[in-house]
Amino acid sequence: MSKKGLLGQLIQSFCCLPGVGAKTAQRMVFYLLQRDRQGARRLAESLLLAIDNINYCPQCRTLTEDNLCSICADSGRDPGLVCIVENSADVWVVEQTAVFKGLYFVLHGRLSPLDGIGPDELGLDLLRRQLSSGLIKELILATNSTVEGEATAFFIGELARKHQVKASRIAHGVPMGGELEFIDSGTLSHAFNDRKVF
Amino acid sequence: MSKKGLLGQLIQSFCCLPGVGAKTAQRMVFYLLQRDRQGARRLAESLLLAIDNINYCPQCRTLTEDNLCSICADSGRDPGLVCIVENSADVWVVEQTAVFKGLYFVLHGRLSPLDGIGPDELGLDLLRRQLSSGLIKELILATNSTVEGEATAFFIGELARKHQVKASRIAHGVPMGGELEFIDSGTLSHAFNDRKVF
C-alpha cells in the first residue's frame, strides 16, 4: 500500500496538530475511518465552520464567532479591570475559576525580540489606546511565569504606569495541594519572599 | 466565555480522537485557529474526502479508496500467501518492512466473545470462501501477541487445517536491538523455547 493516496494525505494532514507525529496521526486516522466515521465527519464539519466563522474580538483579541466576544459584550462585567493573558486558551482557564469578573486582553504571544515578536505583534498599540481612554482602573498581568512572560509583564506594567493605571501581577507560590518536597526551589523562594501575614 | 458555541463544539468534537481528552483537544483547537488555519482547512477537507471515498477492499477488507486495494490489485504479489492481521494499520506496518510479498486479510478486530465479537464479525466467512478456492497455499497468522490475538490465531489456524492449507505464526522473541535485561520473562521464555540452531 503506497503512502500516497487519500489515506497518506490524511495522515500527513493530521501531523499538523501539536504533539502529533506520524505514528499518532496514523493511529488517529485508522481509528476514525474504522470506528468513528460519524465523529470524524462532525470533527471535519465543525472545523470548517470554525475556520470560516471564528475571528478575533476587536476589543480583547480573543477568538470569537461574534463581532464582539461574549465577555466584552457582557454588561455585567467590570470594564475597569483588565486581565492580560498570553493566549485565548488562558482566557478559558481563568474563566473556569469563575473568580475574575473583569475583561481580558489577549497578547497572542509574549515579547521575544529574538523571534521578532515586539510590542506591535502583541497588539500593544490597541492596549495603549484602551489605557488612554481612562476606563481601565487596573491591569492584572497574568502572562506565564517564564522569562519572556515576566519580561512581557514588566513591559506592560511600565505602559500602565505611564498612563497612571494600576498594574498587578498574579501571585506566584506553592500550588494548592502541593507538597513542599516536590516544589522547585525557584517557586519556593518566591513563596517565601511573598509570604503573607497569617 | 461559555463552553457552548462553535469553539466549544469544536473542542468537544476533537475529544473523539483516540488518546485526546478535553485539555489536549482545547490545545489543538486553539493551536489550529491561532496558528495554522491553512493546515486546519487541509485537515478538515482531507477528512471529509476520506470519509466519502475510503471504503473496505472486498477481497482483503483493508481500507482503500479503490474498488480493489492496490495490494490485491498488484499482479506482482503472490496470491498463495495470505497474511492475517487485526487491522488496516497493521498492513501498513508490515508493508513498511518490505519483506512480505503476498496478500493480506484484515480481521478488523480479534475474537472476543465477551464483547460479542465472534467469527462473523471478523469476516471469517469471506476467509473460508477464499480458503475453499484452493488458491491459498499458506496463511501467515500475524495477529497481536495478546490473549485474544493468540486465540484468534489458533481459531484461524484450525480453519486453515480444515481446508488443508498450511498456517504459520510470526515468530515471537527478543526484539532486534533489545537487551535481555529489559525483556519481560514471558517473551524471554518464549525466545528460549523457540531457539534456533545457530
Interface residues (C-beta under 8 A of the other chain):
Chain A: M1 S2 G5 L6 L7 Q9 L10 S13 F14 C16 L17 P18 G19 T24 Q26 R27 M28 V29 F30 Y31 L32 L33 Q34 D36 R37 G39 A40 R41 R42 L43 A44 E45 S46 L47 L48 L49 A50 I51 N53 I54 T62 L63 T64 E65 C69 S70 I71 N87 S88 A89 V91 W92 E95 H108
Chain B: M1 S2 G5 L6 L7 Q9 L10 S13 F14 C16 L17 P18 G19 T24 Q26 R27 M28 V29 F30 Y31 L32 L33 Q34 D36 R37 G39 A40 R41 R42 L43 A44 E45 S46 L47 L48 L49 A50 I51 N53 I54 T62 L63 T64 E65 C69 S70 I71 N87 S88 A89 V91 W92 E95 H108
